[in-house]
Amino acid sequence: MLYMHTVRLMQIKELCPQTVFYGTDVGHQYSTTEERFQRYLESKQQRNIPAYLRAQEIIQQGIAYYNGSAYRLSGIL
């Protein structure tokens, strides 16, 4: 299923090269990958950089998604 969405996005980009896709994955791995990334930045004393702050937003987005908030959609495209 993910592959089909990737192919569709590539088709859109080919047909409309000026298209810009915005957004971040809604934190499906907020309790693993995102937390590891935050710990890494913390170990480098980089808590106030944009990447750290964005990781915090993504974690909150993932939590909201899995709690059934408005982020949950029935499909993409």
All heavy atoms as a GROMACS GRO file, in nm:
protein
  640
    1MET      N    1   0.082  -0.119   0.000
    1MET     CA    2   0.000   0.000   0.000
    1MET      C    3   0.087   0.126   0.000
    1MET      O    4   0.062   0.217  -0.076
    1MET     CB    5  -0.094  -0.001   0.119
    1MET     CG    6  -0.192   0.112   0.115
    1MET     SD    7  -0.322   0.080   0.235
    1MET     CE    8  -0.382   0.242   0.253
    2LEU      N    9   0.188   0.129   0.085
    2LEU     CA   10   0.276   0.245   0.089
    2LEU      C   11   0.342   0.263  -0.047
    2LEU      O   12   0.356   0.375  -0.096
    2LEU     CB   13   0.382   0.229   0.198
    2LEU     CG   14   0.487   0.339   0.206
    2LEU    CD1   15   0.420   0.471   0.238
    2LEU    CD2   16   0.591   0.306   0.309
    3TYR      N   17   0.382   0.155  -0.108
    3TYR     CA   18   0.447   0.163  -0.239
    3TYR      C   19   0.355   0.231  -0.340
    3TYR      O   20   0.399   0.314  -0.418
    3TYR     CB   21   0.484   0.023  -0.286
    3TYR     CG   22   0.543   0.023  -0.425
    3TYR    CD1   23   0.673   0.069  -0.448
    3TYR    CD2   24   0.468  -0.020  -0.533
    3TYR    CE1   25   0.726   0.071  -0.576
    3TYR    CE2   26   0.520  -0.019  -0.662
    3TYR     CZ   27   0.649   0.026  -0.682
    3TYR     OH   28   0.701   0.029  -0.808
    4MET      N   29   0.227   0.198  -0.341
    4MET     CA   30   0.132   0.258  -0.434
    4MET      C   31   0.124   0.409  -0.415
    4MET      O   32   0.119   0.484  -0.512
    4MET     CB   33  -0.006   0.194  -0.419
    4MET     CG   34  -0.009   0.050  -0.466
    4MET     SD   35  -0.164  -0.038  -0.430
    4MET     CE   36  -0.288   0.081  -0.466
    5HIS      N   37   0.127   0.454  -0.290
    5HIS     CA   38   0.122   0.598  -0.263
    5HIS      C   39   0.249   0.666  -0.313
    5HIS      O   40   0.244   0.775  -0.369
    5HIS     CB   41   0.104   0.625  -0.114
    5HIS     CG   42  -0.029   0.584  -0.061
    5HIS    ND1   43  -0.148   0.628  -0.114
    5HIS    CD2   44  -0.061   0.500   0.039
    5HIS    CE1   45  -0.248   0.575  -0.048
    5HIS    NE2   46  -0.198   0.496   0.045
    6THR      N   47   0.362   0.599  -0.295
    6THR     CA   48   0.489   0.655  -0.342
    6THR      C   49   0.488   0.669  -0.493
    6THR      O   50   0.529   0.772  -0.547
    6THR     CB   51   0.606   0.566  -0.297
    6THR    OG1   52   0.603   0.554  -0.156
    6THR    CG2   53   0.740   0.624  -0.340
    7VAL      N   54   0.441   0.566  -0.562
    7VAL     CA   55   0.433   0.571  -0.708
    7VAL      C   56   0.341   0.686  -0.751
    7VAL      O   57   0.373   0.761  -0.842
    7VAL     CB   58   0.384   0.436  -0.765
    7VAL    CG1   59   0.350   0.447  -0.913
    7VAL    CG2   60   0.489   0.328  -0.743
    8ARG      N   61   0.228   0.700  -0.683
    8ARG     CA   62   0.133   0.807  -0.718
    8ARG      C   63   0.196   0.945  -0.699
    8ARG      O   64   0.180   1.033  -0.783
    8ARG     CB   65   0.006   0.793  -0.634
    8ARG     CG   66  -0.097   0.897  -0.664
    8ARG     CD   67  -0.156   0.879  -0.804
    8ARG     NE   68  -0.256   0.983  -0.825
    8ARG     CZ   69  -0.261   1.058  -0.933
    8ARG    NH1   70  -0.179   1.039  -1.033
    8ARG    NH2   71  -0.352   1.151  -0.944
    9LEU      N   72   0.268   0.963  -0.592
    9LEU     CA   73   0.334   1.092  -0.568
    9LEU      C   74   0.440   1.120  -0.674
    9LEU      O   75   0.455   1.234  -0.719
    9LEU     CB   76   0.395   1.096  -0.428
    9LEU     CG   77   0.295   1.095  -0.313
    9LEU    CD1   78   0.367   1.083  -0.180
    9LEU    CD2   79   0.206   1.218  -0.315
   10MET      N   80   0.511   1.017  -0.715
   10MET     CA   81   0.611   1.033  -0.820
   10MET      C   82   0.543   1.070  -0.953
   10MET      O   83   0.596   1.151  -1.029
   10MET     CB   84   0.694   0.906  -0.834
   10MET     CG   85   0.788   0.884  -0.716
   10MET     SD   86   0.868   0.722  -0.715
   10MET     CE   87   0.961   0.729  -0.865
   11GLN      N   88   0.429   1.011  -0.980
   11GLN     CA   89   0.355   1.044  -1.102
   11GLN      C   90   0.311   1.191  -1.101
   11GLN      O   91   0.322   1.260  -1.203
   11GLN     CB   92   0.232   0.953  -1.118
   11GLN     CG   93   0.266   0.810  -1.149
   11GLN     CD   94   0.145   0.719  -1.141
   11GLN    OE1   95   0.045   0.751  -1.077
   11GLN    NE2   96   0.155   0.603  -1.205
   12ILE      N   97   0.262   1.235  -0.988
   12ILE     CA   98   0.221   1.375  -0.976
   12ILE      C   99   0.340   1.466  -1.002
   12ILE      O  100   0.330   1.565  -1.074
   12ILE     CB  101   0.159   1.403  -0.837
   12ILE    CG1  102   0.026   1.329  -0.823
   12ILE    CG2  103   0.143   1.552  -0.814
   12ILE    CD1  104  -0.030   1.328  -0.683
   13LYS      N  105   0.452   1.433  -0.944
   13LYS     CA  106   0.572   1.516  -0.960
   13LYS      C  107   0.618   1.519  -1.105
   13LYS      O  108   0.664   1.621  -1.155
   13LYS     CB  109   0.682   1.463  -0.868
   13LYS     CG  110   0.797   1.557  -0.848
   13LYS     CD  111   0.755   1.680  -0.772
   13LYS     CE  112   0.876   1.765  -0.742
   13LYS     NZ  113   0.842   1.894  -0.689
   14GLU      N  114   0.606   1.405  -1.175
   14GLU     CA  115   0.644   1.401  -1.316
   14GLU      C  116   0.551   1.488  -1.401
   14GLU      O  117   0.596   1.560  -1.491
   14GLU     CB  118   0.640   1.258  -1.368
   14GLU     CG  119   0.756   1.174  -1.321
   14GLU     CD  120   0.747   1.030  -1.370
   14GLU    OE1  121   0.677   1.005  -1.470
   14GLU    OE2  122   0.809   0.944  -1.306
   15LEU      N  123   0.421   1.480  -1.373
   15LEU     CA  124   0.324   1.557  -1.451
   15LEU      C  125   0.326   1.706  -1.416
   15LEU      O  126   0.299   1.790  -1.501
   15LEU     CB  127   0.183   1.501  -1.428
   15LEU     CG  128   0.159   1.360  -1.482
   15LEU    CD1  129   0.023   1.308  -1.436
   15LEU    CD2  130   0.166   1.361  -1.635
   16CYS      N  131   0.355   1.736  -1.292
   16CYS     CA  132   0.354   1.875  -1.243
   16CYS      C  133   0.483   1.900  -1.166
   16CYS      O  134   0.484   1.899  -1.042
   16CYS     CB  135   0.233   1.898  -1.153
   16CYS     SG  136   0.076   1.855  -1.228
   17PRO      N  137   0.594   1.922  -1.235
   17PRO     CA  138   0.724   1.932  -1.168
   17PRO      C  139   0.735   2.046  -1.067
   17PRO      O  140   0.818   2.040  -0.978
   17PRO     CB  141   0.824   1.949  -1.282
   17PRO     CG  142   0.744   1.977  -1.403
   17PRO     CD  143   0.604   1.935  -1.379
   18GLN      N  144   0.650   2.149  -1.078
   18GLN     CA  145   0.656   2.258  -0.981
   18GLN      C  146   0.587   2.224  -0.849
   18GLN      O  147   0.594   2.300  -0.753
   18GLN     CB  148   0.592   2.386  -1.039
   18GLN     CG  149   0.686   2.465  -1.128
   18GLN     CD  150   0.694   2.406  -1.268
   18GLN    OE1  151   0.603   2.340  -1.312
   18GLN    NE2  152   0.804   2.430  -1.336
   19THR      N  153   0.521   2.109  -0.844
   19THR     CA  154   0.451   2.070  -0.723
   19THR      C  155   0.550   2.052  -0.609
   19THR      O  156   0.654   1.990  -0.624
   19THR     CB  157   0.374   1.938  -0.745
   19THR    OG1  158   0.281   1.956  -0.851
   19THR    CG2  159   0.301   1.894  -0.619
   20VAL      N  160   0.514   2.107  -0.495
   20VAL     CA  161   0.595   2.093  -0.375
   20VAL      C  162   0.508   2.024  -0.270
   20VAL      O  163   0.399   2.071  -0.239
   20VAL     CB  164   0.643   2.230  -0.322
   20VAL    CG1  165   0.721   2.214  -0.193
   20VAL    CG2  166   0.725   2.301  -0.427
   21PHE      N  167   0.556   1.914  -0.218
   21PHE     CA  168   0.484   1.843  -0.114
   21PHE      C  169   0.537   1.890   0.021
   21PHE      O  170   0.656   1.889   0.045
   21PHE     CB  171   0.502   1.692  -0.127
   21PHE     CG  172   0.446   1.636  -0.255
   21PHE    CD1  173   0.528   1.602  -0.361
   21PHE    CD2  174   0.309   1.618  -0.268
   21PHE    CE1  175   0.476   1.552  -0.479
   21PHE    CE2  176   0.255   1.567  -0.386
   21PHE     CZ  177   0.339   1.534  -0.491
   22TYR      N  178   0.446   1.932   0.106
   22TYR     CA  179   0.483   1.980   0.238
   22TYR      C  180   0.438   1.879   0.342
   22TYR      O  181   0.344   1.805   0.321
   22TYR     CB  182   0.415   2.114   0.270
   22TYR     CG  183   0.469   2.228   0.189
   22TYR    CD1  184   0.405   2.268   0.072
   22TYR    CD2  185   0.585   2.294   0.228
   22TYR    CE1  186   0.454   2.372  -0.004
   22TYR    CE2  187   0.635   2.398   0.152
   22TYR     CZ  188   0.569   2.437   0.038
   22TYR     OH  189   0.618   2.540  -0.037
   23GLY      N  190   0.505   1.883   0.455
   23GLY     CA  191   0.460   1.800   0.566
   23GLY      C  192   0.568   1.705   0.614
   23GLY      O  193   0.672   1.689   0.554
   24THR      N  194   0.536   1.644   0.721
   24THR     CA  195   0.623   1.547   0.785
   24THR      C  196   0.538   1.427   0.819
   24THR      O  197   0.421   1.441   0.853
   24THR     CB  198   0.682   1.605   0.915
   24THR    OG1  199   0.751   1.726   0.883
   24THR    CG2  200   0.778   1.509   0.980
   25ASP      N  201   0.596   1.312   0.811
   25ASP     CA  202   0.523   1.194   0.854
   25ASP      C  203   0.469   1.221   0.993
   25ASP      O  204   0.536   1.283   1.075
   25ASP     CB  205   0.617   1.074   0.857
   25ASP     CG  206   0.546   0.942   0.869
   25ASP    OD1  207   0.424   0.943   0.895
   25ASP    OD2  208   0.611   0.839   0.855
   26VAL      N  209   0.350   1.175   1.021
   26VAL     CA  210   0.284   1.215   1.145
   26VAL      C  211   0.337   1.142   1.268
   26VAL      O  212   0.266   1.122   1.365
   26VAL     CB  213   0.131   1.200   1.138
   26VAL    CG1  214   0.072   1.299   1.042
   26VAL    CG2  215   0.091   1.058   1.101
   27GLY      N  216   0.460   1.105   1.264
   27GLY     CA  217   0.522   1.050   1.384
   27GLY      C  218   0.483   0.907   1.414
   27GLY      O  219   0.465   0.871   1.530
   28HIS      N  220   0.471   0.824   1.312
   28HIS     CA  221   0.431   0.685   1.336
   28HIS      C  222   0.531   0.613   1.426
   28HIS      O  223   0.496   0.514   1.488
   28HIS     CB  224   0.415   0.610   1.203
   28HIS     CG  225   0.303   0.663   1.120
   28HIS    ND1  226   0.172   0.653   1.159
   28HIS    CD2  227   0.303   0.727   1.002
   28HIS    CE1  228   0.095   0.708   1.067
   28HIS    NE2  229   0.172   0.755   0.971
   29GLN      N  230   0.650   0.660   1.431
   29GLN     CA  231   0.752   0.598   1.516
   29GLN      C  232   0.792   0.693   1.630
   29GLN      O  233   0.906   0.699   1.670
   29GLN     CB  234   0.874   0.560   1.432
   29GLN     CG  235   0.842   0.459   1.326
   29GLN     CD  236   0.962   0.425   1.241
   29GLN    OE1  237   1.068   0.487   1.249
   29GLN    NE2  238   0.948   0.325   1.157
   30TYR      N  239   0.692   0.766   1.680
   30TYR     CA  240   0.722   0.868   1.780
   30TYR      C  241   0.784   0.812   1.907
   30TYR      O  242   0.862   0.879   1.973
   30TYR     CB  243   0.596   0.950   1.816
   30TYR     CG  244   0.489   0.873   1.888
   30TYR    CD1  245   0.489   0.864   2.026
   30TYR    CD2  246   0.387   0.809   1.818
   30TYR    CE1  247   0.391   0.794   2.093
   30TYR    CE2  248   0.289   0.739   1.884
   30TYR     CZ  249   0.290   0.731   2.022
   30TYR     OH  250   0.194   0.662   2.087
   31SER      N  251   0.752   0.688   1.942
   31SER     CA  252   0.805   0.632   2.067
   31SER      C  253   0.937   0.559   2.046
   31SER      O  254   0.995   0.510   2.143
   31SER     CB  255   0.703   0.538   2.131
   31SER     OG  256   0.680   0.427   2.047
   32THR      N  257   0.985   0.553   1.923
   32THR     CA  258   1.112   0.486   1.898
   32THR      C  259   1.209   0.580   1.826
   32THR      O  260   1.296   0.640   1.889
   32THR     CB  261   1.091   0.357   1.816
   32THR    OG1  262   1.020   0.390   1.695
   32THR    CG2  263   1.012   0.254   1.894
   33THR      N  264   1.191   0.595   1.698
   33THR     CA  265   1.284   0.674   1.617
   33THR      C  266   1.292   0.819   1.662
   33THR      O  267   1.401   0.874   1.679
   33THR     CB  268   1.246   0.667   1.468
   33THR    OG1  269   1.242   0.530   1.430
   33THR    CG2  270   1.345   0.741   1.382
   34GLU      N  271   1.176   0.882   1.682
   34GLU     CA  272   1.176   1.023   1.722
   34GLU      C  273   1.241   1.041   1.858
   34GLU      O  274   1.318   1.135   1.878
   34GLU     CB  275   1.035   1.080   1.722
   34GLU     CG  276   0.977   1.100   1.583
   34GLU     CD  277   1.055   1.198   1.498
   34GLU    OE1  278   1.118   1.292   1.550
   34GLU    OE2  279   1.053   1.181   1.376
   35GLU      N  280   1.211   0.953   1.953
   35GLU     CA  281   1.273   0.966   2.085
   35GLU      C  282   1.423   0.942   2.079
   35GLU      O  283   1.499   1.010   2.147
   35GLU     CB  284   1.206   0.873   2.184
   35GLU     CG  285   1.068   0.922   2.225
   35GLU     CD  286   1.004   0.837   2.333
   35GLU    OE1  287   1.067   0.741   2.382
   35GLU    OE2  288   0.890   0.870   2.369
   36ARG      N  289   1.467   0.848   1.996
   36ARG     CA  290   1.611   0.825   1.980
   36ARG      C  291   1.678   0.949   1.922
   36ARG      O  292   1.787   0.988   1.965
   36ARG     CB  293   1.636   0.706   1.887
   36ARG     CG  294   1.653   0.574   1.957
   36ARG     CD  295   1.715   0.468   1.869
   36ARG     NE  296   1.659   0.458   1.736
   36ARG     CZ  297   1.554   0.383   1.703
   36ARG    NH1  298   1.491   0.312   1.794
   36ARG    NH2  299   1.512   0.379   1.579
   37PHE      N  300   1.612   1.011   1.825
   37PHE     CA  301   1.667   1.132   1.764
   37PHE      C  302   1.678   1.244   1.867
   37PHE      O  303   1.781   1.312   1.876
   37PHE     CB  304   1.580   1.175   1.645
   37PHE     CG  305   1.629   1.297   1.575
   37PHE    CD1  306   1.754   1.301   1.516
   37PHE    CD2  307   1.549   1.410   1.566
   37PHE    CE1  308   1.799   1.414   1.450
   37PHE    CE2  309   1.592   1.524   1.501
   37PHE     CZ  310   1.718   1.526   1.443
   38GLN      N  311   1.576   1.259   1.949
   38GLN     CA  312   1.582   1.362   2.053
   38GLN      C  313   1.694   1.332   2.153
   38GLN      O  314   1.767   1.424   2.192
   38GLN     CB  315   1.449   1.371   2.126
   38GLN     CG  316   1.349   1.458   2.054
   38GLN     CD  317   1.233   1.494   2.143
   38GLN    OE1  318   1.172   1.407   2.204
   38GLN    NE2  319   1.203   1.621   2.149
   39ARG      N  320   1.708   1.207   2.193
   39ARG     CA  321   1.816   1.173   2.287
   39ARG      C  322   1.953   1.203   2.227
   39ARG      O  323   2.043   1.250   2.295
   39ARG     CB  324   1.805   1.026   2.330
   39ARG     CG  325   1.697   1.001   2.432
   39ARG     CD  326   1.711   0.865   2.499
   39ARG     NE  327   1.720   0.754   2.405
   39ARG     CZ  328   1.616   0.687   2.356
   39ARG    NH1  329   1.494   0.719   2.392
   39ARG    NH2  330   1.635   0.586   2.272
   40TYR      N  331   1.966   1.174   2.097
   40TYR     CA  332   2.093   1.204   2.029
   40TYR      C  333   2.122   1.354   2.035
   40TYR      O  334   2.233   1.395   2.069
   40TYR     CB  335   2.087   1.156   1.883
   40TYR     CG  336   2.201   1.208   1.801
   40TYR    CD1  337   2.328   1.150   1.811
   40TYR    CD2  338   2.184   1.315   1.714
   40TYR    CE1  339   2.434   1.200   1.737
   40TYR    CE2  340   2.289   1.364   1.639
   40TYR     CZ  341   2.414   1.307   1.651
   40TYR     OH  342   2.518   1.356   1.578
   41LEU      N  343   2.023   1.435   2.000
   41LEU     CA  344   2.045   1.580   2.004
   41LEU      C  345   2.072   1.629   2.145
   41LEU      O  346   2.157   1.717   2.166
   41LEU     CB  347   1.923   1.653   1.945
   41LEU     CG  348   1.901   1.632   1.794
   41LEU    CD1  349   1.772   1.700   1.750
   41LEU    CD2  350   2.019   1.683   1.713
   42GLU      N  351   2.005   1.571   2.243
   42GLU     CA  352   2.030   1.608   2.383
   42GLU      C  353   2.174   1.576   2.422
   42GLU      O  354   2.239   1.654   2.492
   42GLU     CB  355   1.933   1.536   2.475
   42GLU     CG  356   1.791   1.589   2.464
   42GLU     CD  357   1.689   1.500   2.533
   42GLU    OE1  358   1.726   1.395   2.589
   42GLU    OE2  359   1.570   1.537   2.528
   43SER      N  360   2.224   1.462   2.375
   43SER     CA  361   2.362   1.423   2.409
   43SER      C  362   2.464   1.520   2.348
   43SER      O  363   2.576   1.531   2.397
   43SER     CB  364   2.391   1.281   2.362
   43SER     OG  365   2.407   1.275   2.222
   44LYS      N  366   2.424   1.589   2.244
   44LYS     CA  367   2.510   1.688   2.178
   44LYS      C  368   2.478   1.830   2.224
   44LYS      O  369   2.525   1.927   2.163
   44LYS     CB  370   2.494   1.680   2.026
   44LYS     CG  371   2.523   1.546   1.967
   44LYS     CD  372   2.670   1.514   1.976
   44LYS     CE  373   2.698   1.380   1.910
   44LYS     NZ  374   2.834   1.337   1.931
   45GLN      N  375   2.397   1.843   2.332
   45GLN     CA  376   2.355   1.972   2.384
   45GLN      C  377   2.292   2.060   2.275
   45GLN      O  378   2.323   2.179   2.261
   45GLN     CB  379   2.471   2.048   2.450
   45GLN     CG  380   2.513   1.992   2.584
   45GLN     CD  381   2.598   1.867   2.573
   45GLN    OE1  382   2.684   1.858   2.488
   45GLN    NE2  383   2.571   1.769   2.658
   46GLN      N  384   2.201   2.001   2.198
   46GLN     CA  385   2.137   2.074   2.089
   46GLN      C  386   1.984   2.075   2.107
   46GLN      O  387   1.910   2.044   2.015
   46GLN     CB  388   2.174   2.010   1.955
   46GLN     CG  389   2.321   2.019   1.926
   46GLN     CD  390   2.356   1.958   1.791
   46GLN    OE1  391   2.281   1.885   1.731
   46GLN    NE2  392   2.475   1.991   1.744
   47ARG      N  393   1.941   2.116   2.224
   47ARG     CA  394   1.797   2.120   2.251
   47ARG      C  395   1.724   2.238   2.191
   47ARG      O  396   1.604   2.235   2.174
   47ARG     CB  397   1.772   2.120   2.402
   47ARG     CG  398   1.800   1.989   2.466
   47ARG     CD  399   1.758   1.990   2.608
   47ARG     NE  400   1.773   1.857   2.663
   47ARG     CZ  401   1.727   1.819   2.777
   47ARG    NH1  402   1.662   1.904   2.852
   47ARG    NH2  403   1.745   1.697   2.820
   48ASN      N  404   1.794   2.343   2.160
   48ASN     CA  405   1.728   2.464   2.111
   48ASN      C  406   1.743   2.485   1.961
   48ASN      O  407   1.724   2.596   1.912
   48ASN     CB  408   1.781   2.587   2.186
   48ASN     CG  409   1.740   2.583   2.332
   48ASN    OD1  410   1.628   2.544   2.362
   48ASN    ND2  411   1.830   2.620   2.420
   49ILE      N  412   1.775   2.380   1.890
   49ILE     CA  413   1.788   2.395   1.745
   49ILE      C  414   1.654   2.356   1.680
   49ILE      O  415   1.573   2.286   1.739
   49ILE     CB  416   1.903   2.309   1.688
   49ILE    CG1  417   1.875   2.160   1.705
   49ILE    CG2  418   2.035   2.349   1.751
   49ILE    CD1  419   1.972   2.073   1.630
   50PRO      N  420   1.628   2.403   1.560
   50PRO     CA  421   1.501   2.374   1.494
   50PRO      C  422   1.469   2.225   1.481
   50PRO      O  423   1.354   2.185   1.496
   50PRO     CB  424   1.516   2.440   1.356
   50PRO     CG  425   1.613   2.551   1.379
   50PRO     CD  426   1.709   2.499   1.482
   51ALA      N  427   1.569   2.142   1.456
   51ALA     CA  428   1.544   1.998   1.440
   51ALA      C  429   1.489   1.936   1.568
   51ALA      O  430   1.401   1.851   1.564
   51ALA     CB  431   1.672   1.926   1.398
   52TYR      N  432   1.540   1.979   1.683
   52TYR     CA  433   1.492   1.926   1.810
   52TYR      C  434   1.348   1.970   1.835
   52TYR      O  435   1.263   1.890   1.872
   52TYR     CB  436   1.582   1.973   1.924
   52TYR     CG  437   1.544   1.913   2.058
   52TYR    CD1  438   1.594   1.791   2.097
   52TYR    CD2  439   1.458   1.979   2.145
   52TYR    CE1  440   1.561   1.734   2.219
   52TYR    CE2  441   1.423   1.924   2.267
   52TYR     CZ  442   1.475   1.802   2.303
   52TYR     OH  443   1.440   1.747   2.424
   53LEU      N  444   1.322   2.097   1.811
   53LEU     CA  445   1.187   2.149   1.832
   53LEU      C  446   1.088   2.083   1.736
   53LEU      O  447   0.975   2.051   1.774
   53LEU     CB  448   1.187   2.301   1.816
   53LEU     CG  449   1.281   2.375   1.912
   53LEU    CD1  450   1.285   2.523   1.878
   53LEU    CD2  451   1.240   2.352   2.056
   54ARG      N  452   1.132   2.058   1.613
   54ARG     CA  453   1.045   1.991   1.517
   54ARG      C  454   1.018   1.848   1.559
   54ARG      O  455   0.907   1.797   1.544
   54ARG     CB  456   1.109   1.997   1.377
   54ARG     CG  457   1.023   1.939   1.270
   54ARG     CD  458   0.900   2.027   1.246
   54ARG     NE  459   0.819   1.968   1.142
   54ARG     CZ  460   0.688   1.950   1.152
   54ARG    NH1  461   0.621   1.992   1.256
   54ARG    NH2  462   0.622   1.894   1.055
   55ALA      N  463   1.119   1.780   1.612
   55ALA     CA  464   1.100   1.643   1.660
   55ALA      C  465   0.995   1.639   1.770
   55ALA      O  466   0.912   1.547   1.775
   55ALA     CB  467   1.232   1.585   1.709
   56GLN      N  468   0.995   1.740   1.857
   56GLN     CA  469   0.893   1.746   1.962
   56GLN      C  470   0.754   1.759   1.901
   56GLN      O  471   0.660   1.694   1.946
   56GLN     CB  472   0.920   1.865   2.055
   56GLN     CG  473   1.036   1.843   2.148
   56GLN     CD  474   1.056   1.962   2.238
   56GLN    OE1  475   1.054   2.077   2.196
   56GLN    NE2  476   1.076   1.934   2.366
   57GLU      N  477   0.742   1.843   1.798
   57GLU     CA  478   0.613   1.860   1.731
   57GLU      C  479   0.567   1.730   1.667
   57GLU      O  480   0.449   1.694   1.674
   57GLU     CB  481   0.623   1.968   1.623
   57GLU     CG  482   0.642   2.107   1.675
   57GLU     CD  483   0.663   2.208   1.563
   57GLU    OE1  484   0.644   2.172   1.445
   57GLU    OE2  485   0.700   2.322   1.593
   58ILE      N  486   0.660   1.659   1.605
   58ILE     CA  487   0.625   1.534   1.538
   58ILE      C  488   0.581   1.428   1.638
   58ILE      O  489   0.487   1.352   1.613
   58ILE     CB  490   0.743   1.486   1.452
   58ILE    CG1  491   0.766   1.584   1.337
   58ILE    CG2  492   0.719   1.345   1.399
   58ILE    CD1  493   0.897   1.564   1.264
   59ILE      N  494   0.646   1.423   1.752
   59ILE     CA  495   0.605   1.328   1.856
   59ILE      C  496   0.462   1.358   1.900
   59ILE      O  497   0.379   1.268   1.911
   59ILE     CB  498   0.703   1.333   1.976
   59ILE    CG1  499   0.837   1.269   1.936
   59ILE    CG2  500   0.644   1.265   2.099
   59ILE    CD1  501   0.947   1.288   2.037
   60GLN      N  502   0.432   1.485   1.923
   60GLN     CA  503   0.296   1.522   1.964
   60GLN      C  504   0.195   1.490   1.854
   60GLN      O  505   0.083   1.446   1.881
   60GLN     CB  506   0.290   1.671   2.001
   60GLN     CG  507   0.366   1.705   2.126
   60GLN     CD  508   0.325   1.618   2.244
   60GLN    OE1  509   0.207   1.602   2.271
   60GLN    NE2  510   0.422   1.560   2.313
   61GLN      N  511   0.235   1.509   1.730
   61GLN     CA  512   0.150   1.478   1.617
   61GLN      C  513   0.121   1.328   1.612
   61GLN      O  514   0.008   1.286   1.589
   61GLN     CB  515   0.220   1.523   1.489
   61GLN     CG  516   0.131   1.546   1.371
   61GLN     CD  517   0.211   1.601   1.253
   61GLN    OE1  518   0.326   1.562   1.232
   61GLN    NE2  519   0.151   1.689   1.178
   62GLY      N  520   0.223   1.247   1.633
   62GLY     CA  521   0.204   1.102   1.634
   62GLY      C  522   0.114   1.056   1.746
   62GLY      O  523   0.026   0.970   1.727
   63ILE      N  524   0.132   1.112   1.864
   63ILE     CA  525   0.046   1.078   1.977
   63ILE      C  526  -0.098   1.113   1.946
   63ILE      O  527  -0.191   1.033   1.969
   63ILE     CB  528   0.096   1.147   2.106
   63ILE    CG1  529   0.229   1.087   2.149
   63ILE    CG2  530  -0.008   1.136   2.217
   63ILE    CD1  531   0.301   1.166   2.257
   64ALA      N  532  -0.120   1.233   1.891
   64ALA     CA  533  -0.256   1.276   1.856
   64ALA      C  534  -0.316   1.184   1.750
   64ALA      O  535  -0.434   1.147   1.759
   64ALA     CB  536  -0.254   1.420   1.807
   65TYR      N  537  -0.237   1.144   1.653
   65TYR     CA  538  -0.287   1.057   1.547
   65TYR      C  539  -0.337   0.924   1.605
   65TYR      O  540  -0.446   0.878   1.574
   65TYR     CB  541  -0.176   1.031   1.444
   65TYR     CG  542  -0.217   0.935   1.335
   65TYR    CD1  543  -0.282   0.981   1.221
   65TYR    CD2  544  -0.191   0.799   1.345
   65TYR    CE1  545  -0.320   0.894   1.121
   65TYR    CE2  546  -0.228   0.711   1.245
   65TYR     CZ  547  -0.293   0.760   1.134
   65TYR     OH  548  -0.330   0.672   1.035
   66TYR      N  549  -0.255   0.863   1.689
   66TYR     CA  550  -0.292   0.733   1.742
   66TYR      C  551  -0.400   0.740   1.850
   66TYR      O  552  -0.458   0.640   1.886
   66TYR     CB  553  -0.168   0.657   1.790
   66TYR     CG  554  -0.093   0.602   1.671
   66TYR    CD1  555   0.023   0.663   1.625
   66TYR    CD2  556  -0.143   0.494   1.599
   66TYR    CE1  557   0.090   0.615   1.514
   66TYR    CE2  558  -0.078   0.446   1.487
   66TYR     CZ  559   0.038   0.506   1.445
   66TYR     OH  560   0.102   0.459   1.334
   67ASN      N  561  -0.428   0.860   1.897
   67ASN     CA  562  -0.540   0.877   1.990
   67ASN      C  563  -0.668   0.910   1.916
   67ASN      O  564  -0.769   0.943   1.977
   67ASN     CB  565  -0.509   0.985   2.094
   67ASN     CG  566  -0.410   0.936   2.197
   67ASN    OD1  567  -0.403   0.817   2.225
   67ASN    ND2  568  -0.334   1.027   2.254
   68GLY      N  569  -0.663   0.906   1.781
   68GLY     CA  570  -0.784   0.924   1.700
   68GLY      C  571  -0.822   1.067   1.672
   68GLY      O  572  -0.938   1.096   1.648
   69SER      N  573  -0.726   1.156   1.670
   69SER     CA  574  -0.758   1.297   1.645
   69SER      C  575  -0.788   1.321   1.498
   69SER      O  576  -0.792   1.230   1.416
   69SER     CB  577  -0.644   1.386   1.690
   69SER     OG  578  -0.541   1.383   1.594
   70ALA      N  579  -0.800   1.445   1.462
   70ALA     CA  580  -0.834   1.486   1.326
   70ALA      C  581  -0.726   1.449   1.225
   70ALA      O  582  -0.749   1.455   1.106
   70ALA     CB  583  -0.857   1.636   1.323
   71TYR      N  584  -0.604   1.412   1.271
   71TYR     CA  585  -0.498   1.376   1.178
   71TYR      C  586  -0.532   1.247   1.101
   71TYR      O  587  -0.484   1.225   0.993
   71TYR     CB  588  -0.364   1.354   1.248
   71TYR     CG  589  -0.304   1.481   1.302
   71TYR    CD1  590  -0.299   1.503   1.439
   71TYR    CD2  591  -0.251   1.576   1.218
   71TYR    CE1  592  -0.244   1.620   1.489
   71TYR    CE2  593  -0.195   1.692   1.266
   71TYR     CZ  594  -0.192   1.712   1.402
   71TYR     OH  595  -0.136   1.825   1.450
   72ARG      N  596  -0.612   1.164   1.159
   72ARG     CA  597  -0.639   1.034   1.098
   72ARG      C  598  -0.731   1.051   0.978
   72ARG      O  599  -0.841   1.101   0.988
   72ARG     CB  600  -0.702   0.940   1.200
   72ARG     CG  601  -0.719   0.799   1.144
   72ARG     CD  602  -0.752   0.704   1.252
   72ARG     NE  603  -0.628   0.676   1.323
   72ARG     CZ  604  -0.612   0.575   1.406
   72ARG    NH1  605  -0.711   0.496   1.433
   72ARG    NH2  606  -0.497   0.554   1.465
   73LEU      N  607  -0.685   1.007   0.865
   73LEU     CA  608  -0.762   1.013   0.742
   73LEU      C  609  -0.781   0.870   0.691
   73LEU      O  610  -0.703   0.782   0.720
   73LEU     CB  611  -0.688   1.095   0.636
   73LEU     CG  612  -0.658   1.240   0.673
   73LEU    CD1  613  -0.572   1.303   0.565
   73LEU    CD2  614  -0.786   1.318   0.690
   74SER      N  615  -0.884   0.851   0.610
   74SER     CA  616  -0.909   0.716   0.559
   74SER      C  617  -0.810   0.678   0.449
   74SER      O  618  -0.794   0.562   0.418
   74SER     CB  619  -1.052   0.706   0.508
   74SER     OG  620  -1.072   0.798   0.404
   75GLY      N  621  -0.746   0.772   0.389
   75GLY     CA  622  -0.650   0.742   0.285
   75GLY      C  623  -0.580   0.865   0.236
   75GLY      O  624  -0.614   0.976   0.274
   76ILE      N  625  -0.484   0.844   0.152
   76ILE     CA  626  -0.410   0.955   0.093
   76ILE      C  627  -0.447   0.960  -0.053
   76ILE      O  628  -0.454   0.859  -0.120
   76ILE     CB  629  -0.259   0.932   0.108
   76ILE    CG1  630  -0.221   0.924   0.256
   76ILE    CG2  631  -0.181   1.042   0.038
   76ILE    CD1  632  -0.077   0.889   0.279
   77LEU      N  633  -0.466   1.082  -0.103
   77LEU     CA  634  -0.500   1.107  -0.243
   77LEU      C  635  -0.633   1.046  -0.277
   77LEU      O  636  -0.662   0.943  -0.306
   77LEU     CB  637  -0.391   1.058  -0.338
   77LEU     CG  638  -0.254   1.118  -0.315
   77LEU    CD1  639  -0.156   1.054  -0.413
   77LEU    CD2  640  -0.251   1.266  -0.336
   0.00000   0.00000   0.00000
